[in-house]
Amino acid sequence: MAVENYDNETVKEAVNLVNEEESTATVEEVVNKLAGELPEGKGNLAEYDFVTTFTEVALVKDGETSFDNEGEVVAPTVTLAVDALKGVNPEDLANYLFMLINPATAELSFIELDPEAFDAEKGEITVELPFLGALALIQKAE
């Protein structure tokens, strides 16, 4: 993952914190680094753990990576194949969220997973993203 493409130094640090080999970073640590406090409306995010490291959802044109389209926000609907979701019971998707970070502004978004847009056999999920950026799967600890 090429964090050097990110405009925001704090985002670079947060993504690297999670993506380091043998990382023990918590969701709460990353959120606190980026926002200073846990956002409301998604439950207690301190109860969540990272299932995956961050990966980029970006535009690539002529070998150049960007997270907008000439300054305009890109908010795509994407289908993602996530090995960690293979075989998960669709009813259990309520325990998962995608954490998305805007690499320029450090804005956080938490995206719920819709069982209707999920193929458990393939681990594929279709989600609407409010912007492009660094994406990780988190799960509520049991």
C-alpha positions, -999 to +999 in steps of 0.1 A: +000+000+000+015+033-011+008+058+017+031+083+000+001+091-022-017+105+009-018+142+015-025+139+052+004+129+075-019+117+103-036+094+078-003+080+068+006+073+104-028+057+112-027+034+082+009+024+088+000+017+125-025-009+114-005-023+084+027-029+102+037-065+105+024-080+137+004-049+145-017-048+176-033-015+168-069-011+180-098+006+162-101+030+191-064+040+187-068+047+150-100+066+155-085+087+183-054+094+162-076+107+133-106+122+150-098+126+187-130+107+197-151+079+186-180+090+163-215+084+175-241+062+158-223+030+151-222+016+187-191+015+208-163+012+182-138+005+210-154-030+210-142-036+174-110-053+162-093-051+128-100-081+107-080-069+077-053-043+072-060-012+052-062-014+014-067+014-011-098+020-030-086+045-056-087+056-092-057+047-113-052+065-146-020+063-166-002+048-136-012+077-113-033+070-082-059+096-071-087+097-046-109+121-065-117+130-100-101+163-108-111+177-074-146+161-074-155+135-048-159+100-062-186+080-043-187+046-060-207+015-054-182-013-054-182-051-050-153-063-029-140-098-025-129-102+011-114-136+021-122-129+057-159-129+049-160-162+031-185-185+048-197-158+072-234-162+080-253-132+065-270-127+098-236-121+115-228-092+091-242-069+118-210-075+137-189-061+109-182-026+095-159-012+069-137+016+082-129+041+054-104+070+058-102+099+034-064+102+027-066+140+022-089+151+050-087+122+075-125+120+075-138+087+088-167+067+076-181+035+090-200+014+065-225-013+074-226-045+055-260-054+039-268-091+039-288-086+008-257-075-010-235-104+002-223-137-013-211-158+016-196-185-006-173-160-025-169-135+004-182-108-019-200-077-006-214-047-025-212-014-007-217+023-014-186+043-004-190+080+004-155+087-010-123+068-020-095+061+004-081+035+028-105+007+037-103-019+064-128-045+077-135-044+115-155-068+136-172-065+170-152-086+195-172-114+210 
